Amino acid sequence: MTWVLVVFSATLLTSLVLAILWGKKSQQKLQAQLEHASSELEAAERRHQTEASETKAIHARVVDDQRTLYANLRKRVMLPPGEQTSREHILAVCEEEELDAIVLSNVLFRPVESNDESIFHAQIDHVVVTQNALLIVESKYWNAIVFDGIDFKSASPEMRLLWSDLGDKLEPNQTARISRNGNHVEFDISSPAKQARRQAKRLSQYLDVRNIPSPWISTCVYYCHSGGIVKHAAKNGKTALVSTRAGLRQSVAISQTMRKDRVNIDAILDTLVPLSTDVTGTGRFRHNWPNRVDAPARSSDRNSAVHGKRTATQGLDAAGAIGVKGSHLSSVHPSHHLDKTNRTRPSS
């Protein structure tokens, strides 16, 4: 009986020792697994941090590239100060008149008269397209004293004395501009109104050769610099002259009364949009052609503002406007009816 207890005790002690040894071995194995998992976790964290840093750096480079791309595109979209100012005003008056219009700015195209070897291109500051007509706006951002459509020598005896020798050489449709350049005073002669009519004729021919019926095209010269001193008649030749936003609004409104045929807006946009720096719509075209330039049109409560311009006008702004059909120039006074009998077509 005694030996049985001895054997049982020995067996139990052996089993206990083996269990202790197995437990220690299992604990050591588990500790090794924990250490391995911990080192793997630390390595994974280091990899994640490295990848996160690389991803952050890549993201930063992509953002910088996008910003650079946006800046470059913005430079291409942005217009010169004069065209930008006049564009804002045109969009504003179109909204005030509740016109469904598309305003195309800086339209560059190759005139029909250009030969294959010529690099000459025509440029139009703004084209306002509606279902009734087209209006070309020639923008002049001149910080100067300007006389357009009037005899500038009659402004004062001093002007007559200073500029009489040059003034005698002026043609009726030319514009006199007096500006300061450093310590010098410059006298320039040009004809923005004639330029606008020439571009209207070129645009009409450009559309005609593409089998797009040329719509009624009116022309307007808009002096939009807030520091300019502008004295002008209601029109030069048959082109409207304006120097205030109220005058611009009236000119836009008058252009809508010269309707002859319904304008094929889709065909004209298909042709001119690729040639324009900026295209913005008003009215029902606002959603299809949103304002892409960070210079929204100003609110309509400033429709009669002069924008600080010191002006003295003769007659009524935009009392006349120019229409072009093919190679013929036409004029319609705002008091005329819409029938064709009141439209004259003198040769160009």
Long-range contacts (C-beta under 8 A, 24 or more apart in sequence): 74-294, 76-277, 77-277, 77-278, 77-292, 77-293, 78-293, 79-105, 79-106, 79-277, 79-278, 79-293, 80-141, 81-141, 82-125, 82-139, 82-140, 82-141, 82-224, 82-225, 83-125, 83-126, 83-139, 83-141, 84-293, 84-295, 85-139, 85-141, 85-224, 85-225, 86-125, 86-126, 86-137, 86-139, 86-141, 86-222, 86-224, 87-126, 87-278, 87-280, 87-293, 87-295, 88-295, 88-296, 88-297, 88-298, 89-222, 89-224, 89-245, 89-248, 89-297, 89-298, 90-126, 90-128, 90-137, 90-248, 90-252, 91-280, 91-282, 91-291, 91-297, 92-245, 92-297, 92-298, 92-299, 92-300, 92-302, 92-303, 93-245, 93-248, 93-249, 93-252, 93-303, 94-128, 94-252, 94-282, 94-283, 95-282, 95-283, 95-297, 95-300, 96-249, 96-300, 96-303, 97-249, 97-252, 97-253, 97-256, 98-283, 99-130, 99-252, 99-256, 99-282, 99-283, 100-130, 100-131, 100-281, 100-282, 100-283, 100-284, 100-285, 101-128, 101-129, 101-130, 101-281, 101-282, 101-283, 101-285, 102-128, 102-129, 102-130, 102-265, 102-269, 102-279, 102-280, 102-281, 102-282, 102-285, 102-289, 103-127, 103-128, 103-129, 103-278, 103-279, 103-280, 103-281, 103-282, 104-129, 104-272, 104-273, 104-276, 104-278, 104-279, 105-276, 105-277, 105-278, 105-279, 105-280, 106-276, 106-277, 106-278, 107-203, 107-272, 107-275, 107-276, 108-275, 108-276, 109-202, 109-203, 109-206, 109-272, 109-275, 110-206, 111-202, 111-205, 111-206, 112-202, 112-205, 112-206, 112-209, 113-202, 113-205, 122-199, 122-202, 122-203, 123-199, 124-199, 124-203, 127-203, 127-272, 127-276, 128-252, 128-255, 129-263, 129-265, 129-268, 129-269, 129-272, 130-256, 130-263, 130-265, 131-262, 131-263, 131-265, 132-216, 132-255, 132-256, 132-258, 132-259, 132-262, 132-263, 133-215, 133-216, 133-217, 133-218, 133-255, 133-256, 133-258, 133-259, 133-263, 133-323, 134-203, 134-215, 134-216, 134-217, 134-218, 134-263, 134-268, 135-217, 135-218, 135-219, 135-220, 135-251, 135-252, 135-255, 135-321, 136-196, 136-199, 136-200, 136-203, 136-217, 136-218, 136-219, 136-220, 137-220, 137-221, 137-222, 137-248, 138-192, 138-193, 138-195, 138-196, 138-199, 138-219, 138-220, 138-221, 138-222, 139-222, 139-224, 140-192, 140-221, 140-222, 140-223, 140-224, 140-225, 141-224, 141-225, 142-177, 142-179, 142-223, 142-225, 142-228, 143-179, 143-225, 143-227, 143-228, 144-177, 144-178, 144-179, 144-180, 144-225, 144-228, 144-229, 145-177, 145-178, 145-179, 145-228, 145-229, 145-230, 145-231, 146-175, 146-176, 146-177, 146-178, 146-223, 146-228, 146-229, 146-230, 146-231, 146-232, 147-175, 147-176, 147-177, 147-231, 147-232, 148-175, 148-176, 148-192, 148-193, 148-221, 148-223, 148-230, 148-231, 148-232, 148-233, 148-236, 148-241, 149-175, 149-193, 149-232, 149-233, 149-234, 149-235, 149-236, 149-241, 149-314, 150-231, 150-232, 150-233, 150-314, 152-176, 152-231, 155-231, 163-187, 172-237, 173-236, 173-237, 175-236, 191-236, 192-221, 192-236, 193-219, 193-221, 193-235, 193-236, 193-237, 193-239, 193-241, 194-236, 194-237, 194-239, 196-220, 196-221, 196-239, 196-322, 197-237, 197-238, 197-239, 197-322, 197-324, 197-329, 197-348, 200-322, 200-324, 201-324, 201-327, 201-329, 201-348, 203-324, 204-324, 204-325, 204-326, 204-327, 205-326, 205-327, 206-271, 207-268, 207-271, 208-326, 210-271, 212-264, 212-267, 212-268, 212-271, 213-261, 213-264, 214-324, 214-325, 214-326, 215-260, 215-261, 215-263, 215-264, 215-268, 216-258, 216-259, 216-260, 216-261, 216-263, 216-323, 216-324, 216-325, 217-322, 217-323, 217-324, 217-325, 218-251, 218-254, 218-255, 218-258, 218-321, 218-322, 218-323, 219-321, 219-322, 219-324, 220-248, 220-251, 220-255, 220-318, 220-321, 222-248, 222-251, 223-309, 224-307, 225-309, 226-307, 226-308, 226-309, 227-308, 227-309, 228-309, 228-310, 228-311, 229-309, 229-310, 229-311, 229-312, 230-309, 230-311, 230-312, 230-313, 231-311, 231-312, 231-313, 231-314, 232-313, 232-314, 233-313, 233-314, 233-315, 234-313, 234-314, 234-315, 234-316, 234-317, 234-318, 234-319, 234-320, 235-318, 235-319, 235-320, 235-321, 237-322, 238-320, 238-321, 238-322, 238-329, 238-330, 238-331, 239-320, 239-321, 239-322, 240-317, 240-318, 240-319, 240-320, 240-321, 240-322, 241-317, 241-318, 242-317, 242-318, 243-309, 243-311, 243-313, 243-317, 244-304, 244-305, 244-306, 244-307, 244-309, 244-311, 244-317, 245-302, 245-303, 245-304, 245-305, 245-306, 245-307, 246-303, 246-304, 246-305, 246-306, 246-317, 247-313, 247-317, 247-318, 248-318, 249-303, 250-316, 250-317, 250-318, 251-317, 251-318, 251-321, 254-318, 254-321, 254-334, 255-321, 257-332, 257-334, 257-338, 258-321, 258-323, 258-332, 259-338, 260-325, 260-340
